[in-house]
Amino acid sequence: MRKRTIVKPKADAGNGSQQKEEYSVKTRGEQSSSDSGGGGGFGRRLLKAVQILIIITLVPPFLNYAALQKESQELKPEDGQMYDIAWGQKLFKKCHGKGSPTVIMDAPTGMTSDVWELVWPSIAKFTRVCVYDRAGLGFSDRPLKNYSQTDGEDAKSNIRNKWQPFTLERMADDLNKLITTSSQEPQPFILVGAELGALVAQFYTQMFDNQVAGILLINPLSDDLFEQDSGSWEAHWFGNLIPSFQSLQLGAALGLVRLALIVGLINQPLTGTNIPEDVVNRQKYLLCHPKHLSSIVDEYHFINESFSQIRTMRMLKALPSNVSVTVLSGNYYDELMPSHLNKAWAKSEQNLLSKYYPRAKHIVINSSDRHMIYRNPEAISEQVIKLIKQIRNKLRIKNR
């Protein structure tokens, strides 16, 4: 049985009259709840916490998405175009200069054409030079899901179904369509590639050797890299590099990468003293773009398939002897990597030269490491221009 509490009001002292007594009846439980605010206060705090959590969860992705829509137009290079390479897929490419041979530049693993921003202007003074973004990177479309045609010859010609996206076969085919069908760049070509881009240059040359006069490989990624130092690079590749890009991809989808860039917790990848402001802003934009980061993950993920494809191609066909091969290396180790990884990379590079390109010209760039493209661009430009002059002399002699 609940106990009652009777509260008796005081009389009005001003008029001396006896006020009619009013009684307020409260249960002990009601009084305790009213006075302390216990259950209700906790509920209000919980509701507020839920509201804050919803804001934290929903607002950053929404703001990031809105910013990406605006930046996709503002930060797209004005001097480049999108080219349809068939099946409705488009790749970004920009070219400058005139003359022959045409220099085609291919970026390192997971990087865009911005990496050549300090290199191509010097080359454009001597000949035509083009840079592009591989499928899914930068402003290029991700590879479309292959489909089967049902009418006539189209059904027979759809051979891309057998090529896995983000592997050398698909990359070389994309590049071929980009520079020979979609835009018909003047031949012959000099292919300049760094790391994975160097693998693409080698594979392309062996597929379309009649188009290529020379290749220049910068810190080339070798297919026996994972065999060096008891597989240390394979463990680093799949245990550190891929998970780090997957984390960035998730952070970009949640809008957290943009916040981290704003407060300075992470930096865009192209670091150097002369990087143009629009390139810096564009690289920050791409770090916030889940599509771009997903494509980086895919390029790293399918690397073993790419290694297998280049091995198979070498067994089927040797690189033509009339194609000039130049390999550039830095004499400094990459300070961002442990020493044993640097040594394993250097060993695989030496194996590439001795096994497949014994006649190649190997040039060591002083005071440079694996970031020489944007930290020592003058050295890269100098070697590309030397190769251009060499190829021109060979073509001049051939055409006499």
N, C-alpha and C positions, 0 to 999 in steps of 0.2 A: 504494500500500500504506500502510495507516494505521500510524503510529508509536505504540508502547506506552510508557506511563509506569508504572514499578513503584515503589510507595510501601512502604517498609519500616518497621514500627512499632518504637518504642523498647522495650527490655527493662524489666521491672518492677524498679525499684531497691530495693523494700522487702524482698523475700525472696531476692534475689540469684540466683534460678533463671532459667534461660534459657527465656523464653517461646517457644512454638512460633510460628515466623514465619508471618504471614498476609499475603498479598499482595492488594492491591486493584488491579485492572486497569481503567484508564479510557482511553478514546480521547481524543485531544487535542480533538476537537470537542465531546465530552461535557463535558470539564472546563471549556472556555471558556464553554459555554452555562450550566453550573451556577453558575460563579463570577460571571459578569457579569449574568445574568438578562435578557439583551438582548431576544430575540424574545418571551418570555413576558411581560416587563414592559410592552412596547408593546401587546400584545394585551389585557392587563388594563386599561390606561389607555383603550384604544379602547372596550372593553366598558362601562367606567364612563361614558365620554362619551355613548355611545348610550343608556344607562339614564337619564342626566340629561336628554338631549334628549327621550326618550319622556315623562318626567315633566312637563317644561315644556310639551310639546305636548298632553298629554291631561288633566292635572290641572286647569288653569285653566278649560277649557270645561266639564268635569264639575262643578266647584264652582260655576261661574256658572249652569249649568242647574239645579242643585239649589237655589241661592239664588232663582232666578226662580220656581220652583214654590212656594216658601214665600212670597215677597213678593207674588205675584199675588193672594193672598187677604188678606194683612195690610195692603197698601197701597191696595187698592181702596176708593174713597170709600164710606162707609157710607150716605150720603144719596142715592146714585144707584142706578139700576137698568139692567138690560139689556133692551132691547125688540126683539122679533122683527119685522123689517121685510119679512118674506116670504122664501121660498126658503131658510129656515133661517139667514139672516144676522141677527145681532144688533148693535145699536148701543147705546153707553152714553149715558145722559141723566140729568140731575138737575134738579129744579125746586123753587123756593121761592116763598113769597108767594101772595097772592090778589089778584084784580082783573083788569080789562081796560083796555087791550089787553095781550096776552101778549108779553113781550120774549124773542126767541130770539137767542142770541149765538153767533157762529161765529168760530173762532180763525184766526190768521195761518197762512201756509203751513207745513206740517209740525209744527204745534203742537197741543196738546190743550186741553181745557176748563179745565185748571189755570190758564191764562193770565188767566182772568176771576175768579180767586179773591178778589181784592181789590176787584172791581167789583160783582158781583152782590148781595152782602149789602145794600148801600145801596139798590139798586133794588127788592129784595124787600120793602122797607118800604112801597113805593108800589103795586106791582102784582105779578103773577106773572111770574117770570123763569126761563128754562131755558137750560142750557148742555149741550153734547153733544160727543162725539168723532166726527169723520168716520171713514169706513170705514178700518180698518187702523191707526188712530192710537189711542194710549192703550189703553183696554180694549175698544174696538170691534173686531168681527171684520173681517178683511180681506174684500174682495169675493169672493164665491164664484164659481167657474167656472160660467158660464151653462150651462144645460142645456135640452133641449127636452122638453116634455111630449108625450105621445102620445095622450092621451085627450080627446076632446070639446073644450069651450071652453077648457080650460087651454092647449091647444096654440096657440090664437089669441091668448091673453092674455099669452104670454111674450115681451113686446117688449123686455125688457132685453138680449136677445142683441145688439141693434144699438148698445148704449151701452157705450163703452169705460170700464172702471173707472178711477178717479182722474181723471176729467174732470168738467166742470161739469154736463153732462147727468145723469150718474150721481149726482153729489153732491146735486143739486137733487131728483132723484127719491127718493133715500134720505131726505133731510130731510122731504120731503112725506109719505112713508109713516110716518116716525117721529112727526111731530107731528099728523097728521090721521087716521091709521089705527090705529097701534099704541097711541097714548096720547090722541088726540083732545083736544089742548090748545085752550082757548077762543080763538076768533077775535074780532076781527082781530089780526094779528101786527105787531109792530115788529121788523124784522130788523136786528141790529147785527153788522156783519162787519168784520174787519181783514184787509188785504192780500188773500190768496186768499179768505178768508171774505167780503170785500166783493164779490168777483166772484160768489160763490155767492148772496149776498143779491140782487144785481142780476138774475141769471139766474132765480132762484126767483120774484122779483116779476113778471118778464115772462111766466113760465109760468103762475103762479097769482095773477094780479093781484087777483082778487076776495077773496083771503085777507089781503092786506097793506095796512096803512094808512100805513106809513112805513118808511124805511130810513135807517140811520145808518152811514156808511162811514168807517172809520178808516184813514188812509194807504192808500187803495185801490190795488190792483194794476191797472194799466191795460193794455189789450190792445195799445197802441202803444209800450210800454216798450222793446221790443227795437229799435225804429226810431230811438230817440234816441241822440245822441252816437256816430254811426257804429257802432251795434250793440254798444256797450261793455257794456251790461247782458246781452245775449245771451251774449257771451264769458265774462262773470263767472258767469252762471247755469250754463252748461253746462261751463265750463272750471274753475271753482273750487268752486261750491256743491255740485253733484252729486257730483264726485269726493270732496269732503270727507265727505259723508254716506255714500258707498259705503265709504270707509275706516273710518268708525265702525261701519258694519254688519259688515264683516269682523272688526274688532277686537272687537265684541260677541260674534260667533260663536266667536271664539277665547278669550274670557274676558279679553282684555287691557284692554278699556275699564273693567271693574270694578277691575282693579289700578291703572289710571291714575287713577280717581276716588279710590281709597283713599290713594294717595300724593300726590294734589293736582296731577297733571299736567293734568287737564282739570276743568272745572266744569259743573254743570247749567245749562241755558240761562236759567232765570228768576232774574234777579239783582235784588235790591232790599233795602230795609231791613226790610220787614215781611212777607216771604214766610213763610207758616206752615211749621213743620218737616215736617209730613206731606207738603206739596207738594214741598219740597226732596227728601225721601227718595223720593217717587214719581217725580220727574223723573230722579233718579239711576237708579232701577230701570228706567225706560223707555230710558235711554241704554244700558243693558246688554241690551236686548231686541232681537234681530235682526228680529223681526216688525215692531215699531214703526219701526225705522230703515229697513227695506225699504219701508214705506209712505211714509215721508218722501221717499225717493228717487223713488218712483213719482209722487208729487204734483208734484215738480219736473220729472221727466222728461216728463210729458204736458202741460206747460203750454202748448205751442203748439196742441195740440188744444183745450184750454180756451179759448184766445184766439180760435181759429177759430169755436168754438161761440157765444161771446158776440157776435161780429161778425154771424154768421148770424141770431141771434135779433133783433138790433137792426134788421136789414134787413126782417125779417118783421113786427116788431111794435114799436111805440114804448112807452116806459114811460107808464102812465096818468097823466094830469095831476093826479088826485086823490091820488096817493101823494106824501107829503112826503119830500124828500130832504135830508139833512144830511151834509156832509163835514167831517171833523176832520183837521187837519194840525198837526204840531209846527213851531215856528219855529227849532228847532235841527237841524243836520245830524246824521246818525248817525255818531258818532265811530269806529265800527268799519269804516266804508266810506270809500274814497277820495272826494275832493271831486267829481270828475267823475261818479261814480255817484249821489251825492246830488243833483246838479244835474239829471241825466237823469231821476231819479225825480220830482222836483218838476215838471219840464217835462211829463212824461206825465200827472201829476195835473191840471195846469192844462188840458191838452188834453181830458181827460175831462170836466171841468166845462164848458168852453166849447162842446164839440161835442154832448154828450149831456144835460147837466144845467145849462143856463144859468140856470134858476130855483132851483137848489139853494142852500141856506144853507151858506156856507163859513166855518168857524170855525177860527181858528189858536190853538192852545193854547200859551201862553207857557212857556218853559223846558222844552220837551218835544221828543222825537225819535220815531223809529219804535218805541221800546220804552215808550211812554207808558202802555200798558195796565196794566203792573205796576210802573212807576216813578212814574206820576202818575195813579193810579186815581181820585182824587177828581174830577179834571177830567172824566174820562170819565163817571163816574156823574152828575155835574151836568148834562151835556149830554143824557144819556139821559132823565133825569127831566124836563128841559124839554120834550123831544119827547113824552114820555108825556102831560104836561099839555096840550100843543098838540093832540095827537090826541084826547084826551078832550073838549076844547072843540069840536072839529070834529064829533065824533060826537054831542055833546049838541045842537048847533045843527041837525044833519041830522035828528035824531029828534024834533024839536019838532013 
